Amino acid sequence: MKDAKREVIRRFYEEIHNDDDLSKKDEILSSNYLVHEYDQDRNELVVEELHKAFPDIHYNVTHVVIDGEMAAVNWVAKGTHKGTFSYIPVSPTNKQITIKGAHFLRFADDKIEEVSLHTDRLGLAQQLGVAPAN
């Protein structure tokens, strides 16, 4: 079971996040897919908006821990800021960014059903020049 979940996680980052191939989402994500981020719950893929702001964004998964129907994934993403996005509404800066984060995933029927997203928004804002460095 862990191997099947590990493969779904790999595909989630490689195919959906890195390759921006949303045609695969029904194979990877539950029809009840839900994202929890800070005080928001939504059922849309955040990756669509991120690819508009950072068209070359690439996620590198650094750690995966699977326990039953839950998984914790640590990652580092890098990209170039070339568009706007709702998290930090600033005009494109063409700056290279590196952001660290973690996703906590819940599976249902070997598909990802929920994602709790935790990212270093302050670090991102600092890199984009909209928050002080210290």
C-alpha positions in Angstrom: 0.0 0.0 0.0 2.8 2.4 0.8 4.3 1.9 -2.6 1.0 2.7 -4.3 0.7 5.9 -2.3 4.3 6.8 -2.9 3.7 6.5 -6.6 0.6 8.8 -6.4 2.7 11.3 -4.5 5.4 11.2 -7.1 2.9 11.7 -9.9 1.2 14.6 -8.0 4.5 16.5 -7.9 6.0 15.4 -11.2 3.0 15.4 -13.5 0.6 17.9 -11.9 3.0 20.4 -10.2 6.1 20.2 -12.3 4.7 19.3 -15.8 1.5 21.3 -15.3 -0.4 18.3 -16.8 -3.9 18.7 -15.4 -5.2 15.9 -17.7 -3.9 13.5 -15.1 -5.7 14.9 -12.1 -8.6 12.4 -12.2 -6.1 9.6 -12.0 -4.3 11.2 -9.0 -7.0 13.2 -7.1 -10.2 12.1 -5.6 -13.4 13.7 -7.0 -13.8 15.1 -3.4 -10.4 16.8 -3.5 -10.1 19.6 -1.0 -7.2 22.0 -0.2 -6.8 23.5 3.3 -4.6 26.5 3.4 -4.5 28.8 6.4 -8.1 29.9 6.8 -9.3 28.9 3.4 -10.8 25.6 2.1 -11.1 25.2 -1.6 -11.5 22.4 -4.1 -9.5 23.9 -7.0 -5.9 23.2 -7.8 -3.6 25.9 -6.6 -1.1 24.8 -9.1 -2.9 26.5 -12.0 -2.5 29.9 -10.4 1.1 29.1 -9.4 2.1 28.2 -13.0 0.7 31.6 -14.2 2.9 33.4 -11.7 5.9 31.1 -11.9 5.8 29.3 -15.3 9.0 27.4 -14.7 8.2 26.4 -11.1 9.7 23.0 -10.2 9.1 21.1 -7.0 11.8 18.8 -5.5 10.4 16.5 -2.9 12.9 16.1 0.0 11.0 13.8 2.4 7.9 11.6 2.4 6.4 9.9 5.4 3.4 7.6 5.0 1.2 6.4 7.8 -2.0 4.6 6.9 -4.2 7.0 4.9 -2.0 10.0 5.7 1.3 11.3 4.2 3.6 14.2 5.1 5.6 15.6 2.2 8.4 18.2 2.6 9.4 20.0 -0.6 11.5 22.9 -2.0 10.1 24.8 -5.1 12.1 27.1 -7.4 10.9 29.3 -10.1 10.9 32.7 -11.8 8.2 35.3 -10.9 6.7 36.2 -14.3 3.0 36.8 -13.4 0.7 37.9 -10.6 -1.1 35.6 -8.1 -3.5 36.1 -5.2 -1.2 35.2 -2.3 1.1 38.1 -2.8 -0.4 40.6 -5.3 2.7 42.2 -6.8 3.6 42.8 -10.4 6.0 40.3 -12.0 9.6 40.9 -10.8 11.4 38.3 -12.9 13.2 37.3 -9.7 14.3 33.7 -9.1 12.6 32.4 -5.9 13.1 29.4 -3.7 10.3 28.4 -1.3 10.1 25.6 1.2 6.9 24.0 2.3 5.0 20.9 3.4 1.9 19.2 2.3 -0.1 16.9 4.6 -2.1 14.5 2.4 -5.1 12.3 3.2 -5.8 9.5 0.8 -9.1 7.8 -0.1 -9.1 4.8 -2.4 -5.5 5.4 -3.3 -6.1 8.9 -4.5 -5.3 12.2 -2.8 -8.5 13.5 -1.2 -7.2 16.3 1.0 -4.2 18.5 1.1 -3.2 20.8 4.0 -0.7 23.2 2.6 2.0 25.0 4.6 4.4 27.3 2.9 6.9 30.0 3.8 4.9 33.0 2.6 7.0 35.5 4.5 10.1 34.1 2.8 8.4 34.3 -0.6 7.3 37.9 0.1 10.9 38.8 1.1 12.3 37.3 -2.0 9.8 39.3 -4.1 10.8 42.5 -2.3 7.4 43.2 -0.7 8.4 42.4 2.9 11.6 43.5 4.7 14.4 40.9 4.8 14.6 40.9 8.6 
